[in-house]
Amino acid sequence: MREISPQEVSQRVATAVIEACRILPSEVLETFEKARQKEISPLGCRVFDILLENAEIAAEKGLPLCQDTGIAVIFVELGEEVRVKKLIEAINEGVARGYQEGFLRKSVADPLTRENTGTNTPAVIHLDIVSGDRLRLAIMPKGCGSENMSRLAMLPPAAGKEGIKKFILETVAQAGPNPCPPIIVGVGIGGTFEKAALLAKKALLRPLGISSPREDVAKLEKELLEEINRLGIGPLGFGGCTTALAVHIETFPTHIASLPVAVNIQCHAARLKWVEI
């Protein structure tokens, strides 16, 4: 059994939080460049130029990519051969340190009193036990301009694939410019009410440009991306052919009487940082 100190976890999380809020993943920047070349709207092209410039300035000067530095969503994969004392506490300490040391806006508040916690904690933490002797964490600062546009529906099984597509397209169309497109659309299909929502969030962890390994799901992702981009919402809602950069779908077996579908939208600032110890 390998032991990892909570102090190391906290330090690594703090650093990752700061980097995630300042540096976009390379595949996101590459997708911006490709979308810029395909965009037919002059204003849409200008938006991509600004987004690329913004990312460059943020990385060079150590500034947040966006003023909304989000609520910290963290996916944890804990190896069965690893032991970490007070893991959740260590992660939250790292989040608090990262937001303090990185001069990042603290946006977490009590849902009823609206009193700010002052530390951007507690983080939303999802824990999976996996094989091996490693600890992996995906740090996703999630802004709520996009999060607020997410939806979940308990469809009747008879709705089928067409019903699923209709719900996803309606969700994106109703969101319009609010989630700061071009967006990434995470979709969870199956399981139960809460499982579908978790699948939709997990779908956002998949690197851009990587389709589902299931051929039928990959085909559905492609169809949805094409139909979403025909909506004409465009970059930042100014019109154009690039409303979404990708559609990522995750599935899970469900009850014969149920068809849960969740849509979790990610803004163009698709901040994500992986940590492995």
Secondary structure, DSSP 4 states (H G I P E B T S, - for coil): -EE--HHHHHHHHHHHHHHHHH---HHHHHHHHHHHHH---HHHHHHHHHHHHHHHHHHHHT--SSS---EEEEEEEEETTEE-TTHHHHHHHHHHHHHHHTT-----B-TTT--B-SSS-S-EEEEEEESSS-EEEEEEEE-HHHHTT-EEEEE-GGGHHHHHHHHHHHHHHHHTTTT-SSEEEEEEEES-HHHHHHHHHHHTTSPTTPPPSSHHHHHHHHHHHHHHHTT---GGGS-SS-SEEEEEEEEE---TT-EEEEEEEE-S----EEEE-
